């Protein structure tokens, strides 16, 4: 079972943008290094940072240069705001439509599914409490489970019962060929003993 979709929310766009910015910075650094080492000629490496030819061209074409600079700045601001909103938006918790027949629609909400799976998981021997979340999309849902175990609980027994009873039951009930799940196991704090 592939649980990658259940581990964390998708940051594909953020990763792509950061990769592109990193590649641009790497290319710029490599260009500066090549020029600074004199590989493109010794005179080019000795030229000032404010290239006189570029300064003359910008002075001659001041209005188009300002328009391009303003447009690039606005584009960067819009891209930054889009990135911020996308990164801060809440994670999707999809509802599952089991039957789309007109007049007989059947929808299971993400909260109901999470409660059912969490309650079933909490009834496993050795589990003191459980929390479940439905993540992903309606087309490809996934589960994220956190189980708190009693001290001395057999992990193999918990895992077998979770897979055979809880996850298999959820897949069968929802008529899904696969339901990826990421399971986090924690040791529940035992009863506190007073030291005299």
C-alpha positions as YAML, in Angstrom:
chain: A
units: angstrom
residues:
- id: 1
  name: UNK
  ca: [0.00, 0.00, 0.00]
- id: 2
  name: UNK
  ca: [1.43, 3.37, -1.01]
- id: 3
  name: UNK
  ca: [1.01, 5.82, 1.86]
- id: 4
  name: UNK
  ca: [2.89, 8.73, 0.28]
- id: 5
  name: UNK
  ca: [-0.39, 10.52, -0.49]
- id: 6
  name: UNK
  ca: [-1.39, 10.30, 3.16]
- id: 7
  name: UNK
  ca: [1.84, 11.52, 4.71]
- id: 8
  name: UNK
  ca: [1.65, 15.19, 3.93]
- id: 9
  name: UNK
  ca: [-0.25, 17.65, 1.87]
- id: 10
  name: UNK
  ca: [0.97, 18.18, -1.65]
- id: 11
  name: UNK
  ca: [3.53, 20.93, -2.00]
- id: 12
  name: UNK
  ca: [4.21, 20.21, -5.68]
- id: 13
  name: UNK
  ca: [3.76, 23.84, -6.80]
- id: 14
  name: UNK
  ca: [5.87, 25.19, -3.94]
- id: 15
  name: UNK
  ca: [8.63, 22.68, -4.64]
- id: 16
  name: UNK
  ca: [8.59, 23.51, -8.34]
- id: 17
  name: UNK
  ca: [8.77, 27.25, -7.67]
- id: 18
  name: UNK
  ca: [11.59, 26.88, -5.14]
- id: 19
  name: UNK
  ca: [13.45, 24.58, -7.55]
- id: 20
  name: UNK
  ca: [13.11, 27.12, -10.37]
- id: 21
  name: UNK
  ca: [14.31, 29.99, -8.14]
- id: 22
  name: UNK
  ca: [17.21, 27.82, -6.96]
- id: 23
  name: UNK
  ca: [18.19, 26.91, -10.53]
- id: 24
  name: UNK
  ca: [18.06, 30.60, -11.57]
- id: 25
  name: UNK
  ca: [20.25, 31.54, -8.59]
- id: 26
  name: UNK
  ca: [22.65, 28.71, -9.43]
- id: 27
  name: UNK
  ca: [22.85, 29.82, -13.07]
- id: 28
  name: UNK
  ca: [23.44, 33.43, -12.01]
- id: 29
  name: UNK
  ca: [26.15, 32.40, -9.56]
- id: 30
  name: UNK
  ca: [27.82, 30.21, -12.17]
- id: 31
  name: UNK
  ca: [27.77, 33.08, -14.69]
- id: 32
  name: UNK
  ca: [29.33, 35.48, -12.17]
- id: 33
  name: UNK
  ca: [31.97, 32.88, -11.31]
- id: 34
  name: UNK
  ca: [32.83, 32.28, -14.97]
- id: 35
  name: UNK
  ca: [33.08, 36.01, -15.65]
- id: 36
  name: UNK
  ca: [35.00, 36.71, -12.43]
- id: 37
  name: UNK
  ca: [37.57, 34.01, -13.15]
- id: 38
  name: UNK
  ca: [38.21, 35.57, -16.55]
- id: 39
  name: UNK
  ca: [37.12, 32.57, -18.61]
- id: 40
  name: UNK
  ca: [35.28, 34.92, -20.99]
- id: 41
  name: UNK
  ca: [38.21, 37.31, -21.28]
- id: 42
  name: UNK
  ca: [40.32, 39.27, -18.82]
- id: 43
  name: UNK
  ca: [38.80, 42.64, -19.74]
- id: 44
  name: UNK
  ca: [35.25, 41.46, -19.08]
- id: 45
  name: UNK
  ca: [36.24, 40.37, -15.56]
- id: 46
  name: UNK
  ca: [37.80, 43.77, -14.83]
- id: 47
  name: UNK
  ca: [34.75, 45.79, -15.94]
- id: 48
  name: UNK
  ca: [32.71, 47.57, -13.24]
- id: 49
  name: UNK
  ca: [29.50, 45.98, -11.96]
- id: 50
  name: UNK
  ca: [27.49, 48.85, -13.44]
- id: 51
  name: UNK
  ca: [28.45, 48.16, -17.03]
- id: 52
  name: UNK
  ca: [28.80, 51.48, -18.90]
- id: 53
  name: UNK
  ca: [27.23, 50.03, -22.05]
- id: 54
  name: UNK
  ca: [24.19, 48.80, -20.09]
- id: 55
  name: UNK
  ca: [23.91, 52.13, -18.22]
- id: 56
  name: UNK
  ca: [24.03, 54.06, -21.53]
- id: 57
  name: UNK
  ca: [21.36, 51.78, -23.04]
- id: 58
  name: UNK
  ca: [19.09, 52.17, -19.98]
- id: 59
  name: UNK
  ca: [19.53, 55.95, -20.08]
- id: 60
  name: UNK
  ca: [18.63, 56.02, -23.78]
- id: 61
  name: UNK
  ca: [15.58, 53.78, -23.22]
- id: 62
  name: UNK
  ca: [14.47, 54.99, -19.78]
- id: 63
  name: UNK
  ca: [10.69, 54.76, -20.27]
- id: 64
  name: UNK
  ca: [10.55, 51.18, -21.63]
- id: 65
  name: UNK
  ca: [13.08, 50.09, -18.97]
- id: 66
  name: UNK
  ca: [10.91, 51.56, -16.18]
- id: 67
  name: UNK
  ca: [7.78, 49.91, -17.61]
- id: 68
  name: UNK
  ca: [9.51, 46.53, -17.76]
- id: 69
  name: UNK
  ca: [10.88, 46.97, -14.21]
- id: 70
  name: UNK
  ca: [7.41, 47.92, -12.86]
- id: 71
  name: UNK
  ca: [5.74, 45.01, -14.66]
- id: 72
  name: UNK
  ca: [8.36, 42.57, -13.35]
- id: 73
  name: UNK
  ca: [7.93, 43.95, -9.82]
- id: 74
  name: UNK
  ca: [4.14, 43.64, -9.97]
- id: 75
  name: UNK
  ca: [4.46, 40.12, -11.36]
- id: 76
  name: UNK
  ca: [6.77, 39.16, -8.48]
- id: 77
  name: UNK
  ca: [4.35, 40.66, -5.91]
- id: 78
  name: UNK
  ca: [1.38, 38.77, -7.40]
- id: 79
  name: UNK
  ca: [3.37, 35.53, -7.57]
- id: 80
  name: UNK
  ca: [4.50, 35.98, -3.95]
- id: 81
  name: UNK
  ca: [0.94, 36.63, -2.73]
- id: 82
  name: UNK
  ca: [-0.36, 33.63, -4.70]
- id: 83
  name: UNK
  ca: [2.36, 31.47, -3.19]
- id: 84
  name: UNK
  ca: [1.55, 32.72, 0.34]
- id: 85
  name: UNK
  ca: [-2.19, 32.09, -0.05]
- id: 86
  name: UNK
  ca: [-1.58, 28.63, -1.47]
- id: 87
  name: UNK
  ca: [0.81, 27.70, 1.33]
- id: 88
  name: UNK
  ca: [-1.52, 28.96, 4.08]
- id: 89
  name: UNK
  ca: [-4.77, 27.50, 2.78]
- id: 90
  name: UNK
  ca: [-6.26, 24.69, 4.86]
- id: 91
  name: UNK
  ca: [-5.69, 21.11, 3.82]
- id: 92
  name: UNK
  ca: [-8.53, 19.57, 1.82]
- id: 93
  name: UNK
  ca: [-10.74, 17.03, 3.57]
- id: 94
  name: UNK
  ca: [-12.73, 15.46, 0.74]
- id: 95
  name: UNK
  ca: [-16.24, 14.10, 0.97]
- id: 96
  name: UNK
  ca: [-16.74, 10.83, -0.89]
- id: 97
  name: UNK
  ca: [-19.65, 10.34, -3.27]
- id: 98
  name: UNK
  ca: [-20.61, 6.67, -3.21]
- id: 99
  name: UNK
  ca: [-23.66, 6.95, -5.47]
- id: 100
  name: UNK
  ca: [-24.28, 9.73, -7.99]
- id: 101
  name: UNK
  ca: [-27.63, 8.45, -9.23]
- id: 102
  name: UNK
  ca: [-30.07, 11.35, -9.50]
- id: 103
  name: UNK
  ca: [-32.50, 11.21, -6.61]
- id: 104
  name: UNK
  ca: [-30.48, 8.59, -4.73]
- id: 105
  name: UNK
  ca: [-27.21, 10.43, -4.11]
- id: 106
  name: UNK
  ca: [-25.09, 9.04, -1.31]
- id: 107
  name: UNK
  ca: [-22.25, 11.10, 0.10]
- id: 108
  name: UNK
  ca: [-20.00, 10.27, 3.05]
- id: 109
  name: UNK
  ca: [-18.50, 13.36, 4.63]
- id: 110
  name: UNK
  ca: [-14.85, 13.42, 5.58]
- id: 111
  name: UNK
  ca: [-15.77, 13.99, 9.22]
- id: 112
  name: UNK
  ca: [-18.10, 10.98, 9.33]
- id: 113
  name: UNK
  ca: [-15.49, 8.73, 7.73]
- id: 114
  name: UNK
  ca: [-12.78, 9.99, 10.08]
- id: 115
  name: UNK
  ca: [-15.03, 9.39, 13.12]
- id: 116
  name: UNK
  ca: [-15.92, 5.88, 11.96]
- id: 117
  name: UNK
  ca: [-12.30, 4.90, 11.26]
- id: 118
  name: UNK
  ca: [-11.10, 6.54, 14.48]
- id: 119
  name: UNK
  ca: [-13.72, 4.73, 16.57]
- id: 120
  name: UNK
  ca: [-12.89, 1.39, 14.93]
- id: 121
  name: UNK
  ca: [-9.17, 1.95, 15.45]
- id: 122
  name: UNK
  ca: [-9.70, 2.91, 19.10]
- id: 123
  name: UNK
  ca: [-11.39, -0.47, 19.71]
- id: 124
  name: UNK
  ca: [-8.21, -2.38, 18.77]
- id: 125
  name: UNK
  ca: [-6.66, -4.25, 21.69]
- id: 126
  name: UNK
  ca: [-3.86, -2.18, 23.19]
- id: 127
  name: UNK
  ca: [-4.98, 1.14, 21.66]
- id: 128
  name: UNK
  ca: [-6.07, 3.70, 24.24]
- id: 129
  name: UNK
  ca: [-7.25, 6.31, 21.75]
- id: 130
  name: UNK
  ca: [-7.12, 7.01, 18.04]
- id: 131
  name: UNK
  ca: [-7.51, 9.96, 15.70]
- id: 132
  name: UNK
  ca: [-8.18, 9.74, 11.98]
- id: 133
  name: UNK
  ca: [-8.24, 12.29, 9.16]
- id: 134
  name: UNK
  ca: [-9.29, 11.98, 5.57]
- id: 135
  name: UNK
  ca: [-6.89, 13.79, 3.22]
- id: 136
  name: UNK
  ca: [-6.21, 13.90, -0.49]
- id: 137
  name: UNK
  ca: [-8.98, 14.36, -3.04]
- id: 138
  name: UNK
  ca: [-12.41, 12.85, -3.64]
- id: 139
  name: UNK
  ca: [-10.94, 10.84, -6.53]
- id: 140
  name: UNK
  ca: [-7.96, 9.59, -4.49]
- id: 141
  name: UNK
  ca: [-8.70, 9.77, -0.75]
- id: 142
  name: UNK
  ca: [-6.17, 8.74, 1.89]
- id: 143
  name: UNK
  ca: [-6.20, 8.30, 5.65]
- id: 144
  name: UNK
  ca: [-3.90, 9.74, 8.27]
- id: 145
  name: UNK
  ca: [-4.15, 7.81, 11.55]
- id: 146
  name: UNK
  ca: [-2.60, 8.46, 14.94]
- id: 147
  name: UNK
  ca: [-2.82, 5.63, 17.48]
- id: 148
  name: UNK
  ca: [-1.87, 5.91, 21.14]
- id: 149
  name: UNK
  ca: [-0.77, 2.53, 22.53]
- id: 150
  name: UNK
  ca: [-0.64, 1.15, 26.06]
- id: 151
  name: UNK
  ca: [2.76, 0.25, 27.39]
- id: 152
  name: UNK
  ca: [3.66, -3.35, 26.52]
- id: 153
  name: UNK
  ca: [1.27, -3.58, 23.56]
- id: 154
  name: UNK
  ca: [2.30, -5.88, 20.72]
- id: 155
  name: UNK
  ca: [2.87, -3.78, 17.61]
- id: 156
  name: UNK
  ca: [2.41, -6.79, 15.33]
- id: 157
  name: UNK
  ca: [-1.02, -7.53, 16.84]
- id: 158
  name: UNK
  ca: [-2.09, -3.89, 16.56]
- id: 159
  name: UNK
  ca: [-0.85, -3.65, 12.97]
- id: 160
  name: UNK
  ca: [-2.54, -6.92, 11.93]
- id: 161
  name: UNK
  ca: [-5.88, -5.92, 13.48]
- id: 162
  name: UNK
  ca: [-5.66, -2.42, 12.01]
- id: 163
  name: UNK
  ca: [-4.98, -3.75, 8.53]
- id: 164
  name: UNK
  ca: [-7.38, -6.69, 8.57]
- id: 165
  name: UNK
  ca: [-10.31, -5.11, 10.37]
- id: 166
  name: UNK
  ca: [-10.21, -1.32, 10.22]
- id: 167
  name: UNK
  ca: [-8.53, -0.46, 6.91]
- id: 168
  name: UNK
  ca: [-9.96, -3.45, 5.01]
- id: 169
  name: UNK
  ca: [-13.41, -2.61, 6.39]
- id: 170
  name: UNK
  ca: [-13.09, 1.00, 5.27]
- id: 171
  name: UNK
  ca: [-12.00, -0.05, 1.77]
- id: 172
  name: UNK
  ca: [-14.85, -2.55, 1.51]
- id: 173
  name: UNK
  ca: [-17.48, -0.13, 2.85]
- id: 174
  name: UNK
  ca: [-16.40, 2.65, 0.50]
- id: 175
  name: UNK
  ca: [-15.89, 0.22, -2.41]
- id: 176
  name: UNK
  ca: [-12.35, 1.48, -3.00]
- id: 177
  name: UNK
  ca: [-9.66, -0.76, -4.50]
- id: 178
  name: UNK
  ca: [-7.06, 0.94, -2.30]
- id: 179
  name: UNK
  ca: [-7.10, 3.42, 0.54]
- id: 180
  name: UNK
  ca: [-3.57, 4.62, 1.35]
- id: 181
  name: UNK
  ca: [-2.97, 5.21, 5.03]
- id: 182
  name: UNK
  ca: [-0.16, 6.78, 7.02]
- id: 183
  name: UNK
  ca: [-0.13, 5.48, 10.58]
- id: 184
  name: UNK
  ca: [1.63, 7.23, 13.43]
- id: 185
  name: UNK
  ca: [2.09, 5.23, 16.62]
- id: 186
  name: UNK
  ca: [2.65, 6.89, 19.97]
- id: 187
  name: UNK
  ca: [3.11, 5.44, 23.42]
- id: 188
  name: UNK
  ca: [0.36, 6.71, 25.68]
- id: 189
  name: UNK
  ca: [1.47, 8.15, 28.99]
- id: 190
  name: UNK
  ca: [0.88, 5.55, 31.70]
- id: 191
  name: UNK
  ca: [-0.69, 6.22, 35.04]
- id: 192
  name: UNK
  ca: [1.36, 8.63, 37.08]
- id: 193
  name: UNK
  ca: [2.75, 7.18, 40.28]
- id: 194
  name: UNK
  ca: [3.48, 9.30, 43.27]
- id: 195
  name: UNK
  ca: [6.97, 8.94, 44.65]
- id: 196
  name: UNK
  ca: [7.15, 9.09, 48.45]
...
